[in-house]
C-alpha cells in the first residue's frame, strides 16, 4: 500500500487534464487524500509532543550538569591559587565525576533530539504536501470551470464543495485507522525504546593519579597566567 507521501506526490505531479480524465471523481480522490494526510499529521504530532518534552528535559539536565562542573572547576582554581591543595583536589574530583555524567547525558540528549528532528521533518513534509494538494485542487476546479463555460450543451459539475467537507464518518474512521498505522510506519521504531534502554551512567571512581594530573594541569595554567601578568 502506498504511503501518504507517495499518494500526495502522485497527485501533485500529475497533469491536471490527465488526472481529471483518469478519475471519475477527482475532487473525491484529492479530498480523501487530504483527509488521510491530516490524520497522519495529527498522529505524528501526538507522538512528537511527549518526545519534545523529553528533549527539553534532557537539554536542561545537560546544561545543569555543565554549569555544576564549571562551578567546581572555579572552586578548584580558587583553592589552588590560595595554596589550598586539599580542597582543590576535592573540587577537581567533583568536576571529573560531573564530566563523566555530562558525557552520558549528552548521548541521551542526542538520541532524543535526533528522533524529534526526524518527526519534525516528516510533519513539515506532510504539511507541505497538504498545501500542494490544495493547490492542485484549485487547478482542477479552474479546469472544470473552463470546461463548463465552453460546454453549451452539457452541465459539467464543478464539485468544488467536495474539498470543504469530509467523506462522512465511515470514511473518516477508516482514514483515522490508516493514518495511525501510517504514523507507526513512519516512526519505524519506538522513539522511546532507546530512551528506556539508556540510563544515566554512574560516575566512575576517580583515581588519585587522575586527580594528580588535573591538579598539575590547573597549577600550570595558573602559573602561566601569573607569568603573563608580570
C-alpha positions as CSV (number, residue, x, y, z in Angstrom):
1,X,0.0,0.0,0.0
2,X,1.4,3.4,-1.0
3,X,2.4,5.7,1.8
4,X,0.6,9.0,2.2
5,X,3.5,10.9,0.8
6,X,3.6,8.6,-2.3
7,X,-0.1,9.3,-2.8
8,X,0.4,13.0,-2.5
9,X,3.3,13.1,-4.9
10,X,1.4,11.1,-7.5
11,X,-1.5,13.6,-7.4
12,X,0.5,16.8,-7.4
13,X,2.9,15.6,-10.1
14,X,0.0,14.6,-12.4
15,X,-1.1,16.8,-15.3
16,X,-4.5,18.3,-14.5
17,X,-6.1,17.1,-17.7
18,X,-4.7,13.6,-17.3
19,X,-5.8,13.4,-13.7
20,X,-9.4,14.6,-14.5
21,X,-9.7,12.1,-17.3
22,X,-8.3,9.2,-15.2
23,X,-10.6,9.7,-12.2
24,X,-14.4,9.7,-12.4
25,X,-14.5,12.0,-9.3
26,X,-11.1,13.7,-9.0
27,X,-12.4,16.0,-6.2
28,X,-13.2,13.0,-4.1
29,X,-9.8,11.5,-4.7
30,X,-8.0,14.7,-3.6
31,X,-10.4,15.3,-0.7
32,X,-9.8,11.8,0.7
33,X,-6.0,12.1,0.3
34,X,-6.1,15.4,2.2
35,X,-8.2,13.8,5.0
36,X,-5.8,10.8,5.2
37,X,-2.8,13.2,5.3
38,X,-4.4,15.3,8.1
39,X,-5.0,12.1,10.2
40,X,-1.4,11.0,9.7
41,X,-0.2,14.5,10.6
42,X,-2.3,14.5,13.8
43,X,-1.0,11.1,14.9
44,X,2.6,12.1,14.3
45,X,2.1,15.4,16.2
46,X,0.8,13.4,19.1
47,X,3.9,11.3,19.1
48,X,6.1,14.4,18.9
49,X,4.6,16.2,21.9
50,X,6.0,14.0,24.7
51,X,9.2,13.5,22.8
52,X,9.8,17.2,22.7
53,X,9.1,17.3,26.4
54,X,11.8,14.7,27.0
55,X,14.1,16.6,24.6
56,X,13.7,19.8,26.6
57,X,14.2,18.0,29.9
58,X,17.4,16.2,28.6
59,X,18.7,19.6,27.5
60,X,18.0,21.2,30.8
61,X,19.7,18.4,32.7
62,X,22.7,18.6,30.4
63,X,23.0,22.4,31.0
64,X,22.6,21.9,34.7
65,X,25.4,19.3,34.9
66,X,27.7,21.5,32.7
67,X,27.1,24.6,34.9
68,X,27.8,22.5,38.0
69,X,31.1,21.1,36.5
70,X,32.2,24.7,35.7
71,X,31.4,25.8,39.2
72,X,33.6,23.1,40.7
73,X,36.4,24.0,38.3
74,X,36.2,27.6,39.5
75,X,36.3,26.3,43.1
76,X,39.4,24.2,42.4
77,X,41.1,27.1,40.7
78,X,40.4,29.4,43.6
79,X,41.6,26.9,46.2
80,X,44.8,26.1,44.4
81,X,45.6,29.8,43.8
82,X,45.2,30.2,47.6
83,X,47.6,27.3,48.3
84,X,44.8,25.0,49.5
85,X,45.7,21.9,47.6
86,X,43.4,19.5,49.5
87,X,40.3,21.5,48.7
88,X,41.5,21.9,45.1
89,X,41.8,18.1,44.9
90,X,38.3,17.6,46.2
91,X,36.8,20.1,43.8
92,X,38.6,18.6,40.8
93,X,37.4,15.2,41.7
94,X,33.8,16.5,41.8
95,X,34.3,18.2,38.4
96,X,35.6,15.0,36.9
97,X,32.7,13.0,38.2
98,X,30.3,15.5,36.6
99,X,32.2,15.4,33.3
100,X,31.5,11.7,33.1
101,X,27.9,12.3,33.8
102,X,27.8,15.0,31.2
103,X,29.1,12.6,28.5
104,X,26.3,10.2,29.3
105,X,23.7,12.9,29.4
106,X,25.0,14.3,26.1
107,X,24.5,10.9,24.5
108,X,20.9,10.7,25.9
109,X,20.1,14.2,24.7
110,X,21.5,13.5,21.2
111,X,19.3,10.4,20.8
112,X,16.0,12.1,21.7
113,X,17.0,15.2,19.7
114,X,17.6,13.2,16.5
115,X,14.3,11.3,16.8
116,X,12.4,14.6,17.5
117,X,14.1,16.2,14.5
118,X,13.1,13.3,12.3
119,X,9.4,13.7,13.3
120,X,9.6,17.5,12.9
121,X,10.9,17.0,9.3
122,X,8.1,14.5,8.5
123,X,5.4,16.8,9.8
124,X,6.8,19.6,7.7
125,X,6.8,17.3,4.7
126,X,3.2,16.3,5.2
127,X,2.1,19.9,5.8
128,X,3.7,21.0,2.6
129,X,2.1,18.1,0.8
130,X,-1.4,19.1,2.0
131,X,-0.7,22.6,0.7
132,X,0.3,21.2,-2.7
133,X,-2.9,19.1,-2.8
134,X,-5.0,22.2,-2.2
135,X,-3.2,24.0,-5.0
136,X,-3.8,21.0,-7.3
137,X,-7.5,21.0,-6.3
138,X,-7.7,24.7,-7.2
139,X,-6.2,24.0,-10.6
140,X,-8.7,21.2,-11.2
141,X,-11.6,23.5,-10.3
142,X,-10.3,26.0,-12.7
143,X,-10.0,23.3,-15.4
144,X,-13.6,22.2,-14.8
145,X,-14.9,25.7,-14.7
146,X,-13.3,26.4,-18.1
147,X,-14.8,23.2,-19.5
148,X,-18.3,24.2,-18.2
149,X,-18.0,27.7,-19.8
150,X,-17.0,26.1,-23.1
151,X,-19.8,23.5,-23.0
152,X,-23.0,24.9,-24.3
153,X,-25.0,21.6,-24.3
154,X,-24.0,19.8,-21.1
155,X,-23.8,20.6,-17.5
156,X,-20.3,19.9,-16.1
157,X,-20.4,19.7,-12.3
158,X,-17.6,21.5,-10.7
159,X,-17.9,19.7,-7.4
160,X,-15.9,22.4,-5.6
161,X,-17.7,21.8,-2.3
162,X,-16.1,18.4,-2.0
163,X,-12.9,19.9,-0.9
164,X,-14.6,21.6,2.1
165,X,-16.1,18.5,3.7
166,X,-15.1,15.1,4.8
167,X,-16.5,12.0,3.1
168,X,-18.6,11.0,6.1
169,X,-18.0,9.3,9.5
170,X,-17.2,5.9,8.0
171,X,-14.6,7.2,5.6
172,X,-13.1,9.3,8.4
173,X,-12.9,6.4,10.8
174,X,-11.1,4.4,8.1
175,X,-8.8,7.3,7.4
176,X,-8.0,7.6,11.1
177,X,-7.1,3.9,11.4
178,X,-4.9,4.1,8.3
179,X,-3.4,7.3,9.5
180,X,-2.4,5.8,12.8
181,X,-0.8,2.8,11.0
182,X,1.0,5.2,8.7
183,X,2.3,7.2,11.6
184,X,3.6,4.0,13.2
185,X,5.3,3.0,9.9
186,X,6.9,6.5,9.5
187,X,8.3,6.3,13.0
188,X,10.0,3.0,12.0
189,X,10.7,2.2,15.6
190,X,9.5,3.3,19.0
191,X,11.5,6.6,19.7
192,X,11.2,5.9,23.4
193,X,12.8,2.5,23.2
194,X,16.3,3.8,23.1
195,X,15.5,6.2,25.9
196,X,14.2,3.4,28.1
197,X,17.3,1.4,27.5
198,X,19.6,4.3,28.2
199,X,20.2,5.3,31.8
200,X,22.5,7.9,33.1
201,X,25.9,6.4,33.7
202,X,27.1,6.4,37.3
203,X,30.2,8.4,37.8
204,X,33.3,6.1,37.9
205,X,35.6,6.3,40.9
206,X,38.3,8.8,40.4
207,X,41.8,7.5,40.9
208,X,44.4,9.5,42.7
209,X,46.6,9.6,39.6
210,X,43.9,11.2,37.6
211,X,43.3,13.9,40.1
212,X,47.1,14.5,40.3
213,X,47.2,15.1,36.6
214,X,44.3,17.5,36.8
215,X,45.8,19.3,39.7
216,X,49.2,19.7,37.8
217,X,47.4,20.9,34.7
218,X,45.5,23.5,36.7
219,X,48.6,24.7,38.6
220,X,50.4,25.1,35.3
221,X,47.6,27.2,33.9
222,X,47.6,29.5,36.9
223,X,51.4,29.9,36.9
224,X,51.3,30.7,33.1
225,X,48.7,33.4,33.7
226,X,50.7,34.8,36.6
227,X,53.8,35.0,34.4
228,X,51.9,36.7,31.7
229,X,50.6,39.3,34.2
230,X,54.2,40.0,35.2
